[in-house]
């Protein structure tokens, strides 16, 4: 996890294409410039970055389901609940499940736990559209494979 | 009024802040009711779930953007309901 670069997912553990679910893992870094401001002397992962973490896991799920042919963009956050503080060095288990696979959009339920304890959850809406460029598509495919996404069929 | 119309109008009223009585057969969901594209996703989600269909929103939008269809064709209530009825019929055929 590199907060400054918005690289929120360390590893894609499992993608179930039939069940339309994904499990990912991340570890909050011990140090980050983000913690210098949030908050001095009391470092906590900002809630918006926890939402972003759930969105990225959800995004990789949508990418895998479309065989990396469509790029998901986060457009809606509903019922976002941030249940506990997240400190440096915390291990995160991120899961997401497609609630509805629509035409040009997807509704996803996502959550994060640590040591079995629920940290946050939300319902996320994504618009899916063709990649704006082939370079972007290649970059996302490469990133997905590095993280452990199933190889493209 | 068809029952499909009533269900779709109820969904729109529940999903947005539009009074149910303002939703008529001739209402244009975008121009008259002011539903934007993001709110429309919630409405399509609810319609898909209610009727067990998948509204082809991507292709509809593409046709409108390409000038092959007018927004009225898909987004005036009576036409939208007609398209939904067609999708329901195709599903059970």
gemmi code that builds the backbone of each chain (N, CA, C; Angstrom):
import gemmi

chains = {
    "A": [
        ("UNK", (0.846, -1.185, 0.000), (0.000, 0.000, 0.000), (0.885, 1.240, 0.000)),
        ("UNK", (0.704, 2.075, -1.000), (1.438, 3.342, -1.055), (0.405, 4.460, -1.141)),
        ("UNK", (0.140, 5.037, -0.013), (-0.955, 6.009, 0.066), (-0.730, 7.178, -0.881)),
        ("UNK", (0.538, 7.635, -0.977), (0.830, 8.824, -1.793), (0.557, 8.576, -3.275)),
        ("UNK", (0.660, 7.334, -3.693), (0.476, 7.003, -5.110), (-0.883, 6.348, -5.383)),
        ("UNK", (-1.730, 6.374, -4.364), (-3.052, 5.769, -4.496), (-2.955, 4.291, -4.912)),
        ("UNK", (-1.903, 3.636, -4.489), (-1.813, 2.192, -4.716), (-2.295, 1.520, -3.436)),
        ("UNK", (-3.585, 1.207, -3.421), (-4.212, 0.791, -2.175), (-4.241, -0.734, -2.011)),
        ("UNK", (-4.051, -1.464, -3.094), (-4.154, -2.927, -3.037), (-2.759, -3.529, -3.148)),
        ("UNK", (-2.398, -4.401, -2.190), (-1.101, -5.096, -2.253), (-1.206, -6.398, -3.040)),
        ("UNK", (-2.327, -7.084, -2.869), (-2.424, -8.417, -3.457), (-3.894, -8.790, -3.706)),
        ("UNK", (-4.150, -9.292, -4.899), (-5.469, -9.879, -5.161), (-5.378, -11.350, -4.777)),
        ("UNK", (-6.098, -11.731, -3.738), (-6.000, -13.102, -3.226), (-6.856, -14.068, -4.041)),
        ("UNK", (-8.070, -13.629, -4.356), (-8.974, -14.548, -5.049), (-10.017, -13.762, -5.828)),
        ("UNK", (-10.283, -14.230, -7.032), (-11.391, -13.679, -7.819), (-12.290, -14.847, -8.191)),
        ("UNK", (-13.556, -14.741, -7.819), (-14.546, -15.759, -8.190), (-15.427, -15.147, -9.280)),
        ("UNK", (-15.154, -15.536, -10.519), (-15.875, -14.933, -11.642), (-17.344, -15.352, -11.658)),
        ("UNK", (-17.628, -16.584, -11.198), (-19.024, -17.030, -11.169), (-19.804, -16.346, -10.038)),
        ("UNK", (-19.176, -16.308, -8.888), (-19.840, -15.665, -7.749), (-19.710, -14.158, -7.764)),
        ("UNK", (-18.865, -13.644, -8.684), (-18.640, -12.206, -8.829), (-18.170, -11.566, -7.518)),
        ("UNK", (-17.124, -12.190, -6.943), (-16.547, -11.648, -5.717), (-15.030, -11.560, -5.855)),
        ("UNK", (-14.437, -10.738, -5.022), (-12.975, -10.606, -4.994), (-12.525, -10.454, -3.543)),
        ("UNK", (-11.342, -10.995, -3.252), (-10.717, -10.801, -1.945), (-9.318, -10.251, -2.181)),
        ("UNK", (-8.978, -9.211, -1.471), (-7.665, -8.583, -1.616), (-7.065, -8.347, -0.230)),
        ("UNK", (-5.737, -8.124, -0.229), (-5.065, -7.817, 1.031), (-4.193, -6.590, 0.849)),
        ("UNK", (-4.032, -5.867, 1.927), (-3.128, -4.719, 1.943), (-2.615, -4.533, 3.349)),
        ("UNK", (-1.448, -3.890, 3.432), (-0.953, -3.528, 4.759), (-0.664, -2.040, 4.769)),
        ("UNK", (-1.226, -1.368, 5.740), (-1.005, 0.071, 5.861), (0.470, 0.291, 6.195)),
        ("UNK", (1.141, 1.201, 5.459), (2.571, 1.422, 5.743), (2.780, 2.019, 7.142)),
        ("UNK", (3.986, 1.776, 7.662), (4.311, 2.335, 8.982), (4.475, 3.835, 8.920)),
        ("UNK", (4.981, 4.284, 7.779), (5.197, 5.724, 7.628), (4.658, 6.187, 6.284)),
        ("UNK", (4.175, 7.402, 6.271), (3.669, 8.002, 5.040), (3.537, 9.503, 5.262)),
        ("UNK", (3.768, 10.252, 4.191), (3.588, 11.705, 4.338), (2.133, 12.042, 4.682)),
        ("UNK", (1.212, 11.139, 4.287), (-0.203, 11.363, 4.627), (-0.376, 11.511, 6.140)),
        ("UNK", (0.406, 10.725, 6.892), (0.252, 10.742, 8.351), (0.828, 12.013, 8.989)),
        ("UNK", (1.643, 12.722, 8.203), (2.191, 13.971, 8.763), (1.078, 14.992, 8.995)),
        ("UNK", (0.056, 14.894, 8.176), (-1.053, 15.837, 8.346), (-2.293, 15.215, 8.947)),
        ("UNK", (-2.382, 13.878, 8.876), (-3.615, 13.199, 9.292), (-3.286, 12.092, 10.271)),
        ("UNK", (-2.993, 12.348, 11.562), (-2.899, 13.680, 12.159), (-1.547, 13.762, 12.840)),
        ("UNK", (-0.979, 14.954, 12.999), (0.332, 15.064, 13.650), (0.317, 14.406, 15.034)),
        ("UNK", (1.175, 13.405, 15.197), (1.262, 12.715, 16.487), (0.188, 11.655, 16.697)),
        ("UNK", (-0.763, 11.561, 15.773), (-1.842, 10.571, 15.910), (-2.213, 10.069, 14.523)),
        ("UNK", (-1.310, 9.272, 13.920), (-1.524, 8.867, 12.521), (-2.721, 7.932, 12.332)),
        ("UNK", (-3.592, 8.326, 11.397), (-4.760, 7.506, 11.056), (-4.946, 7.527, 9.549)),
        ("UNK", (-5.352, 6.402, 8.972), (-5.659, 6.371, 7.536), (-6.944, 7.191, 7.312)),
        ("UNK", (-6.886, 8.201, 6.429), (-8.097, 8.983, 6.166), (-9.231, 8.098, 5.644)),
        ("UNK", (-10.427, 8.398, 6.089), (-11.593, 7.608, 5.669), (-11.761, 7.568, 4.161)),
        ("UNK", (-11.450, 8.689, 3.492), (-11.615, 8.696, 2.031), (-10.677, 7.678, 1.375)),
        ("UNK", (-9.544, 7.419, 1.995), (-8.620, 6.435, 1.419), (-9.111, 5.000, 1.682)),
        ("UNK", (-9.869, 4.816, 2.757), (-10.491, 3.500, 2.969), (-11.590, 3.276, 1.917)),
        ("UNK", (-12.346, 4.327, 1.623), (-13.340, 4.224, 0.542), (-12.624, 3.913, -0.778)),
        ("UNK", (-11.499, 4.604, -1.021), (-10.726, 4.389, -2.244), (-10.218, 2.942, -2.312)),
        ("UNK", (-9.813, 2.410, -1.149), (-9.322, 1.025, -1.110), (-10.433, 0.057, -1.517)),
        ("UNK", (-11.626, 0.276, -0.977), (-12.764, -0.580, -1.370), (-13.086, -0.394, -2.852)),
        ("UNK", (-12.964, 0.848, -3.328), (-13.268, 1.125, -4.740), (-12.265, 0.425, -5.656)),
        ("UNK", (-10.995, 0.415, -5.259), (-9.986, -0.228, -6.119), (-10.181, -1.741, -6.165)),
        ("UNK", (-10.496, -2.345, -5.016), (-10.766, -3.796, -5.022), (-11.975, -4.084, -5.917)),
        ("UNK", (-13.013, -3.266, -5.769), (-14.222, -3.421, -6.593), (-13.886, -3.230, -8.063)),
        ("UNK", (-13.051, -2.246, -8.338), (-12.649, -1.958, -9.706), (-11.922, -3.129, -10.345)),
        ("UNK", (-11.015, -3.757, -9.580), (-10.309, -4.918, -10.144), (-11.283, -6.072, -10.405)),
        ("UNK", (-12.294, -6.204, -9.552), (-13.300, -7.245, -9.787), (-14.027, -6.978, -11.112)),
        ("UNK", (-14.445, -5.737, -11.313), (-15.163, -5.392, -12.556), (-14.245, -5.581, -13.760)),
        ("UNK", (-12.984, -5.203, -13.610), (-12.020, -5.393, -14.702), (-11.887, -6.871, -15.054)),
        ("UNK", (-11.779, -7.710, -14.011), (-11.621, -9.150, -14.259), (-12.866, -9.708, -14.954)),
        ("UNK", (-14.041, -9.254, -14.513), (-15.290, -9.772, -15.105), (-15.431, -9.380, -16.571)),
        ("UNK", (-14.852, -8.223, -16.935), (-14.949, -7.789, -18.337), (-13.700, -8.171, -19.121)),
        ("UNK", (-12.845, -8.997, -18.487), (-11.584, -9.379, -19.129), (-10.759, -8.140, -19.504)),
        ("UNK", (-10.814, -7.163, -18.626), (-10.058, -5.910, -18.795), (-10.425, -5.185, -20.101)),
        ("UNK", (-11.690, -5.312, -20.492), (-12.111, -4.619, -21.714), (-12.814, -3.301, -21.413)),
        ("UNK", (-13.257, -3.132, -20.168), (-13.983, -1.919, -19.781), (-13.353, -1.362, -18.515)),
        ("UNK", (-13.228, -0.036, -18.450), (-12.654, 0.602, -17.273), (-13.767, 1.103, -16.364)),
        ("UNK", (-13.751, 0.678, -15.091), (-14.757, 1.189, -14.155), (-14.308, 2.502, -13.515)),
        ("UNK", (-15.237, 3.445, -13.426), (-14.965, 4.712, -12.745), (-15.972, 4.878, -11.607)),
        ("UNK", (-15.465, 5.173, -10.435), (-16.329, 5.347, -9.268), (-17.205, 6.589, -9.455)),
        ("UNK", (-18.519, 6.416, -9.334), (-19.425, 7.567, -9.492), (-20.385, 7.720, -8.310)),
        ("UNK", (-20.426, 6.720, -7.435), (-21.352, 6.847, -6.318), (-20.885, 6.089, -5.088)),
        ("UNK", (-21.074, 6.702, -3.926), (-20.738, 6.061, -2.649), (-21.973, 6.175, -1.756)),
        ("UNK", (-22.512, 5.014, -1.379), (-23.717, 5.032, -0.547), (-23.468, 4.259, 0.734)),
        ("UNK", (-24.117, 4.717, 1.763), (-24.085, 4.010, 3.048), (-22.661, 3.691, 3.468)),
        ("UNK", (-21.773, 4.642, 3.239), (-20.384, 4.453, 3.657), (-20.280, 4.544, 5.176)),
        ("UNK", (-19.790, 3.471, 5.779), (-19.642, 3.467, 7.238), (-18.195, 3.194, 7.600)),
        ("UNK", (-17.612, 4.105, 8.342), (-16.225, 3.986, 8.796), (-16.287, 3.669, 10.279)),
        ("UNK", (-16.066, 2.378, 10.597), (-16.461, 1.900, 11.919), (-15.372, 2.007, 12.965)),
        ("UNK", (-14.136, 2.105, 12.530), (-13.069, 2.166, 13.526), (-11.840, 2.856, 12.951)),
        ("UNK", (-10.966, 3.346, 13.811), (-9.736, 3.977, 13.344), (-8.806, 2.926, 12.733)),
        ("UNK", (-8.063, 3.330, 11.720), (-7.075, 2.436, 11.106), (-5.704, 3.088, 11.238)),
        ("UNK", (-4.832, 2.406, 11.964), (-3.510, 2.961, 12.260), (-2.445, 2.354, 11.332)),
        ("UNK", (-1.256, 2.969, 11.325), (-0.153, 2.390, 10.534), (0.093, 0.930, 10.911)),
        ("UNK", (0.558, 0.146, 9.924), (0.912, -1.274, 10.083), (-0.303, -2.203, 10.198)),
        ("UNK", (-1.501, -1.670, 10.007), (-2.696, -2.522, 10.096), (-2.839, -3.356, 8.815)),
        ("UNK", (-3.106, -4.650, 8.991), (-3.383, -5.519, 7.832), (-4.858, -5.445, 7.488)),
        ("UNK", (-5.128, -5.319, 6.207), (-6.513, -5.144, 5.755), (-6.936, -6.289, 4.844)),
        ("UNK", (-8.100, -6.827, 5.103), (-8.721, -7.816, 4.212), (-9.894, -7.123, 3.532)),
        ("UNK", (-9.772, -6.965, 2.209), (-10.782, -6.205, 1.461), (-11.589, -7.179, 0.606)),
        ("UNK", (-12.891, -7.078, 0.688), (-13.734, -7.930, -0.154), (-14.767, -7.078, -0.884)),
        ("UNK", (-15.162, -7.563, -2.036), (-16.200, -6.865, -2.805), (-17.033, -7.897, -3.547)),
        ("UNK", (-18.286, -7.548, -3.730), (-19.239, -8.454, -4.384), (-20.134, -7.626, -5.300)),
        ("UNK", (-20.271, -8.091, -6.535), (-21.168, -7.387, -7.462), (-22.615, -7.595, -7.007)),
        ("UNK", (-23.293, -6.492, -6.784), (-24.711, -6.586, -6.422), (-25.572, -6.584, -7.686)),
        ("UNK", (-25.110, -5.809, -8.682), (-25.840, -5.774, -9.951), (-24.882, -5.402, -11.074)),
        ("UNK", (-24.888, -6.246, -12.106), (-24.034, -6.011, -13.260), (-24.914, -5.429, -14.359)),
        ("UNK", (-25.011, -4.105, -14.403), (-25.897, -3.451, -15.360), (-25.217, -3.178, -16.686)),
        ("UNK", (-25.971, -2.536, -17.557), (-25.426, -2.167, -18.865), (-24.718, -0.824, -18.743)),
        ("UNK", (-23.389, -0.876, -18.721), (-22.606, 0.356, -18.586), (-22.440, 0.825, -17.165)),
        ("UNK", (-22.868, 0.022, -16.221), (-22.661, 0.378, -14.812), (-22.673, -0.889, -13.953)),
        ("UNK", (-22.167, -0.749, -12.737), (-22.185, -1.876, -11.801), (-22.387, -1.338, -10.389)),
        ("UNK", (-23.147, -2.083, -9.608), (-23.354, -1.774, -8.195), (-22.589, -2.825, -7.388)),
        ("UNK", (-21.801, -2.373, -6.427), (-20.929, -3.283, -5.695), (-21.085, -3.051, -4.193)),
        ("UNK", (-21.068, -4.151, -3.440), (-20.999, -4.044, -1.983), (-19.563, -4.375, -1.585)),
        ("UNK", (-18.925, -3.504, -0.822), (-17.532, -3.737, -0.460), (-17.342, -3.528, 1.041)),
        ("UNK", (-16.333, -4.204, 1.568), (-16.040, -4.022, 2.994), (-14.572, -4.314, 3.261)),
        ("UNK", (-14.111, -3.829, 4.385), (-12.740, -4.099, 4.840), (-12.804, -4.598, 6.279)),
        ("UNK", (-12.033, -5.668, 6.529), (-11.899, -6.187, 7.891), (-10.425, -6.246, 8.249)),
        ("UNK", (-10.159, -6.271, 9.531), (-8.799, -6.515, 10.009), (-8.891, -7.449, 11.199)),
        ("UNK", (-8.193, -8.578, 11.109), (-8.302, -9.609, 12.147), (-9.756, -9.970, 12.418)),
        ("UNK", (-10.542, -10.017, 11.375), (-11.944, -10.413, 11.513), (-12.865, -9.292, 11.971)),
        ("UNK", (-12.291, -8.166, 12.328), (-13.117, -7.058, 12.830), (-13.468, -6.123, 11.677)),
        ("UNK", (-14.754, -5.806, 11.566), (-15.199, -4.947, 10.464), (-14.693, -3.520, 10.655)),
        ("UNK", (-14.044, -3.018, 9.615), (-13.497, -1.659, 9.664), (-14.414, -0.672, 8.938)),
        ("UNK", (-14.851, -1.064, 7.762), (-15.716, -0.149, 7.000), (-16.462, -0.933, 5.922)),
        ("UNK", (-17.528, -0.356, 5.437), (-18.274, -0.967, 4.342), (-19.056, 0.109, 3.607)),
        ("UNK", (-19.416, -0.210, 2.388), (-20.135, 0.766, 1.576), (-20.732, 0.077, 0.351)),
        ("UNK", (-21.706, 0.748, -0.231), (-22.213, 0.340, -1.542), (-21.663, 1.335, -2.551)),
        ("UNK", (-21.032, 0.834, -3.577), (-20.348, 1.697, -4.540), (-20.968, 1.525, -5.930)),
        ("UNK", (-21.077, 2.636, -6.626), (-21.578, 2.598, -8.004), (-20.441, 2.958, -8.960)),
        ("UNK", (-20.326, 2.185, -10.018), (-19.297, 2.435, -11.036), (-19.948, 2.582, -12.401)),
        ("UNK", (-19.453, 3.526, -13.151), (-19.766, 3.564, -14.570), (-18.657, 2.805, -15.278)),
        ("UNK", (-19.016, 2.002, -16.247), (-17.980, 1.292, -16.997), (-18.000, 1.811, -18.429)),
        ("UNK", (-16.818, 2.033, -18.945), (-16.725, 2.547, -20.317), (-15.423, 2.086, -20.961)),
        ("UNK", (-15.349, 2.202, -22.269), (-14.115, 1.776, -22.940), (-12.926, 2.575, -22.402)),
        ("UNK", (-11.772, 1.937, -22.393), (-10.570, 2.639, -21.946), (-10.321, 3.867, -22.824)),
        ("UNK", (-9.914, 4.972, -22.206), (-9.665, 6.178, -23.006), (-8.473, 6.037, -23.950)),
        ("UNK", (-7.579, 5.094, -23.670), (-6.460, 4.852, -24.589), (-5.959, 3.422, -24.392)),
        ("UNK", (-5.272, 2.905, -25.386), (-4.725, 1.550, -25.290), (-3.609, 1.488, -24.245)),
        ("UNK", (-2.883, 2.610, -24.095), (-1.821, 2.663, -23.090), (-2.409, 2.492, -21.693)),
        ("UNK", (-3.512, 3.171, -21.460), (-4.203, 3.063, -20.167), (-4.635, 1.615, -19.934)),
        ("UNK", (-5.217, 1.001, -20.956), (-5.677, -0.389, -20.841), (-4.498, -1.314, -20.527)),
        ("UNK", (-3.388, -1.125, -21.225), (-2.202, -1.967, -20.993), (-1.687, -1.792, -19.568)),
        ("UNK", (-1.680, -0.551, -19.108), (-1.197, -0.269, -17.758), (-2.070, -0.973, -16.719)),
        ("UNK", (-3.381, -0.940, -16.909), (-4.291, -1.578, -15.948), (-4.148, -3.099, -15.989)),
        ("UNK", (-3.989, -3.658, -17.199), (-3.797, -5.114, -17.314), (-2.511, -5.529, -16.599)),
        ("UNK", (-1.451, -4.755, -16.824), (-0.152, -5.070, -16.211), (-0.256, -4.980, -14.691)),
        ("UNK", (-0.900, -3.945, -14.232), (-1.053, -3.741, -12.780), (-1.876, -4.890, -12.184)),
        ("UNK", (-2.945, -5.266, -12.877), (-3.786, -6.357, -12.389), (-3.018, -7.655, -12.277)),
        ("UNK", (-2.220, -7.966, -13.308), (-1.432, -9.205, -13.275), (-0.391, -9.174, -12.179)),
        ("UNK", (0.246, -8.027, -11.984), (1.237, -7.893, -10.900), (0.619, -8.171, -9.538)),
        ("UNK", (-0.631, -7.771, -9.379), (-1.300, -7.927, -8.086), (-1.879, -9.322, -7.897)),
        ("UNK", (-1.956, -10.109, -8.995), (-2.465, -11.475, -8.865), (-3.793, -11.720, -9.522)),
        ("UNK", (-4.236, -10.789, -10.364), (-5.486, -11.027, -11.094), (-5.312, -12.225, -12.012)),
        ("UNK", (-6.386, -12.978, -12.247), (-6.275, -14.117, -13.164), (-5.800, -13.662, -14.535)),
        ("UNK", (-4.988, -14.489, -15.177), (-4.495, -14.150, -16.520), (-5.665, -13.992, -17.471)),
        ("UNK", (-5.496, -13.111, -18.415), (-6.551, -12.865, -19.396), (-6.817, -14.110, -20.216)),
        ("UNK", (-8.106, -14.349, -20.479), (-8.430, -15.519, -21.292), (-8.503, -15.100, -22.750)),
    ],
    "B": [
        ("UNK", (-53.650, 3.207, -17.637), (-52.234, 3.136, -17.257), (-51.811, 1.681, -17.073)),
        ("UNK", (-50.657, 1.366, -17.583), (-50.184, -0.004, -17.429), (-49.577, -0.176, -16.055)),
        ("UNK", (-49.548, -1.401, -15.588), (-48.933, -1.649, -14.292), (-47.427, -1.408, -14.359)),
        ("UNK", (-46.864, -1.632, -15.555), (-45.427, -1.335, -15.710), (-45.186, 0.150, -15.485)),
        ("UNK", (-46.063, 0.992, -16.061), (-45.916, 2.431, -15.856), (-45.956, 2.761, -14.367)),
        ("UNK", (-46.926, 2.206, -13.658), (-47.056, 2.515, -12.230), (-45.817, 2.091, -11.447)),
        ("UNK", (-45.312, 0.912, -11.780), (-44.121, 0.432, -11.054), (-42.912, 1.316, -11.349)),
        ("UNK", (-42.744, 1.677, -12.624), (-41.597, 2.516, -12.997), (-41.740, 3.904, -12.367)),
        ("UNK", (-42.952, 4.452, -12.393), (-43.167, 5.771, -11.785), (-42.911, 5.707, -10.280)),
        ("UNK", (-43.346, 4.623, -9.650), (-43.090, 4.474, -8.202), (-41.592, 4.412, -7.927)),
        ("UNK", (-40.866, 3.674, -8.775), (-39.409, 3.558, -8.605), (-38.762, 4.937, -8.735)),
        ("UNK", (-39.172, 5.692, -9.745), (-38.585, 7.026, -9.948), (-38.881, 7.926, -8.748)),
        ("UNK", (-40.120, 7.880, -8.271), (-40.483, 8.717, -7.122), (-39.707, 8.299, -5.872)),
        ("UNK", (-39.531, 6.982, -5.695), (-38.799, 6.493, -4.521), (-37.317, 6.817, -4.602)),
        ("UNK", (-36.767, 6.776, -5.822), (-35.323, 6.920, -6.003), (-34.901, 8.387, -6.046)),
        ("UNK", (-35.793, 9.230, -6.543), (-35.452, 10.647, -6.664), (-36.360, 11.458, -5.739)),
        ("UNK", (-36.304, 12.750, -5.875), (-37.172, 13.589, -5.042), (-38.343, 14.119, -5.860)),
        ("UNK", (-38.691, 13.380, -6.915), (-39.776, 13.830, -7.792), (-41.110, 13.325, -7.243)),
        ("UNK", (-42.065, 14.236, -7.026), (-43.376, 13.784, -6.539), (-44.011, 12.813, -7.533)),
        ("UNK", (-44.600, 11.755, -6.995), (-45.193, 10.713, -7.846), (-46.214, 11.288, -8.822)),
        ("UNK", (-46.987, 12.275, -8.358), (-48.056, 12.823, -9.203), (-47.519, 13.629, -10.383)),
        ("UNK", (-46.242, 14.003, -10.329), (-45.646, 14.758, -11.445), (-45.193, 13.847, -12.591)),
        ("UNK", (-45.194, 12.561, -12.345), (-44.677, 11.624, -13.354), (-45.831, 11.135, -14.230)),
        ("UNK", (-45.843, 11.606, -15.480), (-46.944, 11.290, -16.404), (-46.414, 10.446, -17.568)),
        ("UNK", (-47.366, 9.916, -18.333), (-46.995, 9.108, -19.501), (-46.111, 9.901, -20.472)),
        ("UNK", (-46.406, 11.206, -20.607), (-45.655, 12.028, -21.573), (-44.444, 12.727, -20.956)),
        ("UNK", (-44.153, 12.461, -19.697), (-43.012, 13.130, -19.057), (-41.707, 12.649, -19.678)),
        ("UNK", (-40.854, 13.596, -20.004), (-39.497, 13.261, -20.450), (-38.649, 13.169, -19.182)),
        ("UNK", (-38.067, 12.000, -18.981), (-37.379, 11.786, -17.700), (-36.210, 12.744, -17.495)),
        ("UNK", (-35.603, 13.178, -18.599), (-34.461, 14.091, -18.485), (-34.940, 15.541, -18.511)),
        ("UNK", (-35.678, 15.900, -19.572), (-36.044, 17.315, -19.768), (-37.130, 17.783, -18.802)),
        ("UNK", (-38.138, 16.925, -18.547), (-39.249, 17.348, -17.685), (-39.000, 17.014, -16.216)),
        ("UNK", (-38.516, 15.818, -15.969), (-38.352, 15.387, -14.576), (-36.974, 15.740, -14.022)),
        ("UNK", (-36.043, 16.100, -14.913), (-34.716, 16.561, -14.454), (-33.851, 15.460, -13.878)),
        ("UNK", (-34.081, 14.228, -14.306), (-33.249, 13.123, -13.801), (-31.907, 13.162, -14.523)),
        ("UNK", (-30.824, 13.217, -13.761), (-29.506, 13.244, -14.411), (-28.982, 11.820, -14.592)),
        ("UNK", (-27.840, 11.723, -15.271), (-27.361, 10.392, -15.666), (-27.014, 9.522, -14.457)),
        ("UNK", (-26.551, 10.146, -13.393), (-26.182, 9.362, -12.207), (-27.430, 8.841, -11.496)),
        ("UNK", (-28.427, 9.715, -11.339), (-29.683, 9.251, -10.732), (-30.339, 8.181, -11.605)),
        ("UNK", (-30.145, 8.318, -12.910), (-30.753, 7.344, -13.816), (-30.174, 5.943, -13.590)),
        ("UNK", (-28.896, 5.865, -13.183), (-28.296, 4.553, -12.898), (-29.043, 3.867, -11.754)),
        ("UNK", (-29.368, 4.649, -10.713), (-30.111, 4.070, -9.585), (-31.489, 3.595, -10.033)),
        ("UNK", (-32.096, 4.375, -10.914), (-33.432, 4.013, -11.400), (-33.360, 2.746, -12.260)),
        ("UNK", (-32.367, 2.696, -13.147), (-32.218, 1.504, -14.000), (-31.906, 0.268, -13.144)),
        ("UNK", (-31.076, 0.456, -12.136), (-30.761, -0.637, -11.206), (-32.052, -1.187, -10.590)),
        ("UNK", (-32.899, -0.279, -10.104), (-34.151, -0.694, -9.456), (-35.106, -1.339, -10.467)),
        ("UNK", (-35.143, -0.802, -11.683), (-36.022, -1.392, -12.722), (-35.516, -2.782, -13.107)),
        ("UNK", (-34.203, -2.901, -13.317), (-33.612, -4.211, -13.649), (-34.014, -5.252, -12.601)),
        ("UNK", (-33.871, -4.835, -11.329), (-34.180, -5.763, -10.231), (-35.669, -6.095, -10.186)),
        ("UNK", (-36.495, -5.073, -10.325), (-37.955, -5.259, -10.221), (-38.475, -6.233, -11.282)),
        ("UNK", (-37.966, -6.081, -12.521), (-38.534, -6.859, -13.629), (-37.631, -8.023, -14.070)),
        ("UNK", (-36.475, -8.153, -13.449), (-35.564, -9.242, -13.835), (-35.039, -9.099, -15.241)),
        ("UNK", (-34.785, -7.857, -15.640), (-34.285, -7.588, -16.996), (-32.953, -6.837, -16.903)),
        ("UNK", (-32.353, -6.591, -18.046), (-31.153, -5.756, -18.086), (-31.377, -4.702, -19.165)),
        ("UNK", (-31.742, -3.516, -18.737), (-31.973, -2.441, -19.703), (-30.653, -2.135, -20.420)),
        ("UNK", (-30.663, -2.171, -21.750), (-29.393, -1.940, -22.492), (-29.035, -0.447, -22.548)),
        ("UNK", (-28.772, 0.107, -21.394), (-28.566, 1.556, -21.282), (-27.382, 2.035, -22.121)),
        ("UNK", (-26.347, 1.185, -22.170), (-25.156, 1.556, -22.954), (-25.511, 1.779, -24.423)),
        ("UNK", (-26.240, 0.832, -25.005), (-26.544, 0.956, -26.438), (-27.551, 2.072, -26.684)),
        ("UNK", (-28.491, 2.268, -25.759), (-29.433, 3.374, -25.910), (-28.675, 4.705, -25.929)),
        ("UNK", (-27.786, 4.859, -24.966), (-27.028, 6.110, -24.866), (-26.177, 6.319, -26.114)),
        ("UNK", (-25.588, 5.205, -26.586), (-24.740, 5.293, -27.784), (-25.550, 5.738, -28.995)),
        ("UNK", (-26.741, 5.166, -29.123), (-27.605, 5.533, -30.267), (-27.988, 7.007, -30.223)),
        ("UNK", (-28.271, 7.497, -29.025), (-28.622, 8.920, -28.886), (-27.398, 9.788, -29.201)),
        ("UNK", (-26.253, 9.397, -28.649), (-25.032, 10.184, -28.882), (-24.634, 10.186, -30.362)),
        ("UNK", (-24.904, 9.064, -31.038), (-24.549, 8.968, -32.458), (-25.601, 9.609, -33.370)),
        ("UNK", (-26.681, 10.116, -32.774), (-27.746, 10.747, -33.569), (-28.648, 9.741, -34.269)),
        ("UNK", (-28.548, 8.462, -33.868), (-29.379, 7.431, -34.510), (-30.751, 7.334, -33.861)),
        ("UNK", (-30.892, 7.917, -32.697), (-32.196, 7.911, -32.012), (-32.317, 9.212, -31.227)),
        ("UNK", (-33.565, 9.619, -31.011), (-33.783, 10.820, -30.202), (-33.896, 10.407, -28.732)),
        ("UNK", (-33.675, 11.356, -27.843), (-33.829, 11.019, -26.413), (-35.272, 10.641, -26.120)),
        ("UNK", (-36.232, 11.248, -26.880), (-37.656, 10.945, -26.650), (-37.940, 9.456, -26.831)),
        ("UNK", (-37.235, 8.849, -27.774), (-37.485, 7.449, -28.106), (-37.278, 6.519, -26.904)),
        ("UNK", (-36.329, 6.884, -26.061), (-36.017, 6.033, -24.914), (-36.412, 6.641, -23.573)),
        ("UNK", (-36.457, 7.958, -23.502), (-36.532, 8.569, -22.175), (-37.841, 9.313, -21.885)),
        ("UNK", (-38.802, 9.285, -22.803), (-40.159, 9.714, -22.443), (-40.835, 8.508, -21.783)),
        ("UNK", (-41.528, 8.761, -20.691), (-42.044, 7.665, -19.857), (-42.778, 6.570, -20.643)),
        ("UNK", (-43.728, 6.981, -21.501), (-44.521, 5.945, -22.192), (-43.638, 5.103, -23.115)),
        ("UNK", (-42.613, 5.737, -23.704), (-41.697, 4.983, -24.571), (-40.765, 4.093, -23.752)),
        ("UNK", (-40.310, 4.640, -22.641), (-39.454, 3.852, -21.742), (-40.211, 2.619, -21.247)),
        ("UNK", (-41.438, 2.836, -20.842), (-42.264, 1.718, -20.356), (-42.489, 0.701, -21.475)),
        ("UNK", (-42.692, 1.184, -22.701), (-42.852, 0.277, -23.841), (-41.615, -0.578, -24.056)),
        ("UNK", (-40.451, 0.054, -23.944), (-39.188, -0.705, -24.107), (-39.044, -1.744, -22.985)),
        ("UNK", (-39.429, -1.346, -21.781), (-39.344, -2.285, -20.650), (-40.292, -3.460, -20.870)),
        ("UNK", (-41.506, -3.168, -21.341), (-42.462, -4.254, -21.646), (-41.890, -5.196, -22.702)),
        ("UNK", (-41.218, -4.625, -23.701), (-40.592, -5.463, -24.743), (-39.530, -6.379, -24.132)),
        ("UNK", (-38.728, -5.821, -23.222), (-37.666, -6.615, -22.586), (-38.263, -7.717, -21.718)),
        ("UNK", (-39.357, -7.394, -21.020), (-40.032, -8.403, -20.190), (-40.582, -9.517, -21.078)),
        ("UNK", (-41.183, -9.110, -22.201), (-41.751, -10.108, -23.124), (-40.645, -10.980, -23.718)),
        ("UNK", (-39.529, -10.365, -24.066), (-38.408, -11.121, -24.650), (-37.849, -12.113, -23.642)),
        ("UNK", (-37.865, -11.724, -22.379), (-37.335, -12.603, -21.331), (-38.201, -13.848, -21.180)),
        ("UNK", (-39.505, -13.667, -21.242), (-40.389, -14.811, -21.015), (-40.704, -15.581, -22.304)),
        ("UNK", (-40.204, -15.090, -23.447), (-40.473, -15.771, -24.720), (-39.649, -17.051, -24.820)),
    ],
}
model = gemmi.Model(1)
for chain_id, residues in chains.items():
    chain = gemmi.Chain(chain_id)
    for i, (resn, *xyz) in enumerate(residues, 1):
        res = gemmi.Residue()
        res.name, res.seqid = resn, gemmi.SeqId(i, " ")
        for name, pos in zip(("N", "CA", "C"), xyz):
            atom = gemmi.Atom()
            atom.name, atom.element = name, gemmi.Element(name[0])
            atom.pos, atom.b_iso = gemmi.Position(*pos), 0.0
            res.add_atom(atom)
        chain.add_residue(res)
    model.add_chain(chain)
structure = gemmi.Structure()
structure.add_model(model)
structure.setup_entities()
